[in-house]
Amino acid sequence: MQKAVLELLGPCRGCSFTRQAVRNFHTSRNTLANYYELLQVQRDASPAEIKAAFFKMSKKYHPDSNPNNPELHKQFVQLNEAYSVLSKSLARKHYDQSLRMGTKFQTINVPPRPRPADYPFGPGGSYGHGPFEQGRSQNKDYYYYDFKAAREGGGKRYSGATSHTRMMAICLSVLGGGYLLTIFVYIFVVKGFVYTQVLEQDRQARLAYAMAKENARKYTMEEKLAKLKKAYEEKQLAKKSGRVV
């Protein structure tokens, strides 16, 4: 198999990088038993360590780094598959369980994504031409999307959890806004009612004070008139009594 691949490479078969990549690929395919060994990390590696290992291996085996080497595509797909499983806690848990039980782990194939305009390793040159390269170019968008997504967001290919979290945040925001609006309306109505009562009580108090003041003035004037009237009558009686005398 290695000889056939080297013959297929043509002028590039003498390249040291190509020979090393092919040897690494065959060694990995024949000896590596799991995704951890493929990414060259321990089974208790942290997500950051897995991510860093994926970046390192992806840059080394990315097909655009050597378009004339068809084996890089297979190696990169294996790396991408390993990272897509180990980067997700639930998938990694199931994978670890399959390793302990010695069962085969079932992966889910993802359909190819639309090809972006640019690639991190350049436009790709003549990559994708020819019958063999056209066949493997169908999956080029697949591993490029995963590689770029891993660099930008840690390999977030599934948006189910994100959508659920976003929906929960929207619901909580609506509930919180409704609660605050209810409190505001309650305070506004209660304070408005209390303020209206205070104004009414103040108006009644002012009216009672004005009536009391007016009555005080009225009664005082009547008393004065009564005194004057009484004094006048007494004076008239005195005059009449003097004449009679």
C-alpha positions in Angstrom: 0.0 0.0 0.0 2.8 2.4 0.9 4.6 1.6 -2.4 1.4 2.3 -4.4 0.9 5.6 -2.6 4.5 6.7 -3.3 4.1 5.8 -7.0 0.9 7.8 -7.1 2.6 10.8 -5.6 4.9 11.1 -8.7 7.6 13.8 -8.5 6.8 14.5 -4.8 7.5 10.9 -3.6 11.0 11.8 -2.7 9.9 14.7 -0.4 10.9 13.9 3.2 7.7 15.5 4.5 5.6 13.3 2.2 7.4 10.1 3.2 7.1 10.9 6.9 3.4 11.7 6.6 2.8 8.5 4.8 4.7 6.5 7.4 2.9 8.2 10.2 -0.4 7.5 8.5 0.3 3.8 8.1 1.6 3.5 11.6 -1.4 5.3 13.0 -3.8 3.1 11.0 -2.1 -0.1 12.0 -1.2 0.5 15.6 -3.4 3.3 17.0 -6.4 1.8 18.8 -8.4 4.9 19.8 -8.9 8.6 19.3 -6.6 9.5 22.2 -3.6 7.8 20.6 -4.5 9.4 17.3 -4.4 12.8 18.8 -1.4 11.8 21.0 -3.0 12.7 24.3 -3.7 10.9 27.5 -7.2 9.5 28.3 -7.5 12.0 31.2 -6.5 15.0 29.0 -8.4 18.2 29.5 -10.5 19.8 26.7 -7.8 22.4 26.3 -5.1 19.8 25.8 -7.3 17.9 23.2 -8.0 21.2 21.4 -4.3 22.1 21.3 -3.3 18.6 20.1 -6.0 18.8 17.3 -4.6 22.2 16.1 -1.1 20.8 16.0 -2.0 17.6 14.2 -4.4 19.4 11.8 -1.8 21.9 10.7 0.6 19.0 10.0 -1.8 16.8 8.1 -4.1 19.3 6.4 -4.6 18.3 2.7 -3.9 21.9 1.6 -0.4 21.7 3.0 0.5 19.1 0.3 -2.3 18.6 -2.3 -0.2 16.0 -4.1 -0.5 13.6 -1.1 -3.9 11.8 -1.1 -3.2 10.1 2.2 -3.3 13.4 4.1 -7.0 13.6 3.4 -7.7 10.3 5.1 -5.5 11.2 8.0 -7.1 14.6 8.4 -10.6 13.0 8.4 -9.5 10.6 11.1 -8.2 13.6 13.2 -11.4 15.5 12.6 -13.5 12.5 13.7 -11.4 12.0 16.8 -11.7 15.7 17.8 -15.4 15.8 17.0 -16.0 13.0 19.6 -13.5 14.0 22.3 -14.4 17.7 22.2 -17.9 17.0 23.3 -18.4 15.8 26.9 -21.3 13.5 26.2 -19.8 11.9 23.1 -16.5 11.5 24.9 -18.3 9.8 27.8 -19.9 7.3 25.5 -16.6 6.8 23.7 -14.8 6.1 27.0 -17.5 3.6 27.9 -17.1 1.8 24.6 -13.4 1.6 25.2 -13.9 0.1 28.7 -16.5 -2.4 27.4 -14.5 -3.2 24.2 -17.4 -2.4 22.0 -17.3 -0.4 18.7 -18.2 3.2 19.0 -20.7 4.4 16.4 -20.1 7.8 14.9 -22.5 10.0 13.0 -21.6 11.2 9.6 -22.1 14.9 8.9 -23.0 16.0 5.4 -20.5 18.3 3.6 -20.8 22.1 4.4 -20.7 24.8 1.7 -17.2 25.7 0.7 -16.0 29.0 2.3 -14.2 31.6 0.1 -10.8 31.3 1.8 -8.8 28.5 3.4 -6.3 28.9 6.2 -3.6 27.2 4.1 -4.3 29.2 0.9 -6.8 28.7 -2.0 -5.7 25.2 -2.6 -4.1 25.7 -6.0 -5.0 22.8 -8.3 -6.5 20.8 -5.5 -9.8 19.2 -6.6 -8.8 18.6 -10.3 -8.6 15.1 -11.7 -11.0 12.1 -11.1 -9.3 11.0 -7.8 -9.1 14.5 -6.4 -12.6 15.4 -7.4 -13.8 12.5 -5.4 -12.1 13.5 -2.2 -12.9 17.2 -2.8 -16.5 16.4 -1.9 -15.4 16.1 1.7 -13.1 19.1 1.7 -15.7 21.4 3.0 -16.4 18.9 5.8 -13.0 18.8 7.3 -12.3 22.5 6.6 -15.5 23.5 8.4 -14.6 21.5 11.4 -11.0 22.8 11.4 -12.1 26.4 11.2 -14.9 26.0 13.7 -12.4 24.4 16.1 -10.1 27.3 15.8 -12.8 29.9 16.2 -15.1 28.3 18.7 -13.7 25.0 19.9 -15.5 22.8 17.3 -19.1 23.9 17.9 -20.8 21.9 15.2 -24.1 21.2 16.9 -26.3 24.1 17.9 -28.9 22.2 19.9 -27.6 23.1 23.3 -26.9 26.7 22.2 -30.4 27.1 20.9 -31.9 25.6 24.1 -29.8 28.0 26.2 -30.7 30.9 24.1 -34.4 30.0 24.4 -34.1 29.7 28.2 -32.4 33.1 28.3 -35.2 34.7 26.3 -37.9 33.2 28.5 -36.1 34.3 31.6 -35.7 37.8 30.2 -39.5 38.0 29.3 -40.5 36.7 32.8 -38.1 39.1 34.5 -39.4 42.0 32.4 -43.0 41.1 33.1 -42.2 40.9 36.8 -40.5 44.3 36.9 -43.4 45.8 34.9 -45.9 44.3 37.4 -44.0 45.8 40.3 -43.8 49.2 38.6 -47.5 49.2 37.8 -48.4 48.1 41.4 -46.2 50.9 42.9 -47.6 53.5 40.5 -51.2 52.6 41.2 -50.8 52.2 45.0 -48.8 55.4 45.3 -51.2 57.2 43.1 -54.2 56.0 45.2 -52.5 57.0 48.4 -51.5 60.4 47.0 -55.1 61.0 45.9 -56.3 60.2 49.4 -53.8 62.6 50.9 -54.9 65.3 48.6 -58.6 64.7 49.4 -57.9 64.8 53.2 -55.9 68.0 52.8 -58.7 69.6 50.8 -61.3 68.6 53.4 -59.1 70.0 56.2 -58.6 73.3 54.4 -62.3 73.6 53.8 -63.1 72.9 57.5 -60.5 75.5 58.6 -62.0 78.1 56.2 -65.5 77.4 57.5 -64.4 77.6 61.1 -62.6 80.9 60.5 -65.6 82.3 58.7 -67.9 81.2 61.5 -65.6 82.8 64.0 -65.7 86.1 62.1 -69.5 85.9 61.8 -70.2 85.1 65.4 -67.9 87.9 66.6 -69.6 90.5 64.5 -73.0 89.4 65.7 -71.8 89.7 69.3 -70.5 93.2 68.6 -73.8 94.2 67.0 -75.7 92.8 70.0 -73.6 94.7 72.4 -74.0 98.0 70.5 -77.7 97.3 70.2 -77.9 96.7 73.9 -75.9 99.8 74.7 -78.1 101.9 72.5 -81.3 100.6 74.1 -79.9 101.3 77.5 -79.1 104.8 76.5 -82.5 105.4 75.1 -84.1 104.1 78.3 -81.9 106.4 80.3 -83.0 109.4 78.3 -86.7 108.6 78.7 -86.3 108.1 82.4 -84.6 111.6 82.7 -87.4 113.3 80.9 -90.0 111.7 83.1 -88.2 112.8 86.1 
